Amino acid sequence: MNKSISDVIEEFIKSSLDVDDFIELSRNDLARFFSCVPSQINYVLNTRFTINRGFLVESQRGGSGYIKVSRLHDSDSNFLNNALQITNKPISLNEAGQLLDQMKERGLISEREQALIKSTISTKALNNPINIDNNLRGNILTQIIIELMKRGR
């Protein structure tokens, strides 16, 4: 059975991740290596290296652009994936507090970090009408969770 170029690229990246929890690559160099267009690399990254599959992909375009692919740790990955689903939409202060409590209990954040985040997403700090508060709160928590995923916590 012949493998598609997408399969080969996926295997190459995964085998590189067997050595380290993350790798940095150049999209153009990878495309030249596999004799394909850079959009093929994008396709593989967007479809096979998703948060739901346990990977985090960061990229920066431009002359010195790069792609960083990180493997997420399973136990935290499942919880954080679920947390992303919650924060990807407006979230009330009460719901956010419950999520932060769970994150602290799992050791993903310290008690001090929990207090700082709670104060950052409080209604007083956001100082906006309630419907905007919930959107901002969700956006802030989403970015915090993504940062935790990058750091393998």
N, C-alpha and C positions, 0 to 999 in steps of 0.2 A: 504494500500500500504506500503510495507516495504521500508525503506530508505537504501541506500547503506552506507557503512562505510565512504565513501568520503563525502556524504551529512551530516552525523552526525558530522564529524570532522569540516566541513565548518560551520555548525550551532553553534558549540561550540565556535569556534574562533570568529565568528561574534557577538555572544551574549557577549563574553568578551570585544569586542570592543564597545559595547553599553555603557559600564561603562567609559572607557577611550579611547582616540584617538589612543593609541598604547598598545600593550602587548608584553612581552618577555616570551618566552617559551623554554623549552628544547625539542628538537626533540625526543630524546630517552624516556623522561618521558611521552611525549604525546603519543608515540607509545605504551608504556606499558599501559597507561591509557585506550587506545582504543583497546588493544590486537591486534595490527597490526605491520607490519614491518615499520621501519623508512622511507623506500622509499614510502610508502603510504602517509605519512605526506608530503613528498616532492612533490608528485603528486598533492595533494590538494593545496598546496601553489603555485605551478607553474601554475596550471590551473584555480584556482578560486580566487586567491589573486594577480592579476596582476595590473599593473599601469593603463591599460585601464579600469579596473573595479573599479578603485579608491582606490587601496591599494599599499603600498610599503612594500616589504619584504626584510629584511637584515638578513644575517645569518653568523655565524662563526662556523666552524666545530672544532672538537677536544674535549678534556676532559671537558673543561668549555665552550663548544660551546653553542650557543643560537640561537633562531629565534626571530626577532623583526618584528611584523606586525603592520603597521601604516595605519590609515584611512586618505585619502587625502580629503581636503575640496573641494566640488563640483565646485565652480566657478573657483578657481585657477587650480583645477585638469584638467579640460577640456583644458584650455589654455596650461598648462604645458605638457599635453600629446601630444598636437599638436606640441609644441615646441620641444619635444623629437624626433618627427618624422623628423623635419627639421634638428636637430643637429646630428642625427644618421648617417649622411652621410657628405661628404665634404661640407663646407659652406664658401662662400666668405666673405670677410671683410664687404662688403656693406650689404649683407643679415644678417650677425651677428649684425651689427649696428642697422638695422631695428628691429630685434628681441629684442635687448636690450632696444630700445626705447619703444616698446610695454610693456616690463616687467616693466619699470619705470612708464609708464602711468598707469598701473594696480596696482601700489604700491607694486610690488613684490620685487623690489630693489630700493634703494635710488639713488639720483643723484650721490652721492659720489661712491657708489658701481658700478654704471653704468660706471663712468669714469675709475675706477680701472680695471674693467673687460675689457673695450675697450682697455686700454693700455696693458693688459696682452695678448690679442689675436691679437694685431697689427702685421703687417708684420715685422716691425722692431724688436719687441720682440721675435717673433718666429724664425726669422733669418734662414729661410729655403727656398728652391725652392717653387714656388707658389702652386704646387700640394700637397706638404707635408704640407704647411701652412693650406690649407683648411681642410685637414684631422685632423691635430692637433687642429685647431680652433673648429671643430665639437666635438672632444673628450673633450676638455676643457669645452665647453658650456654644453655638456651633463652632465658632472659631477656637474657643478654649478646648473643645473636644478634639478637634483636628490637630491642635498643637500637642495634646496628650498622646494622640496616636503617633505623631511623628517621633516623639521621644520614647515610645515603647513603654509608656506607663499605664 
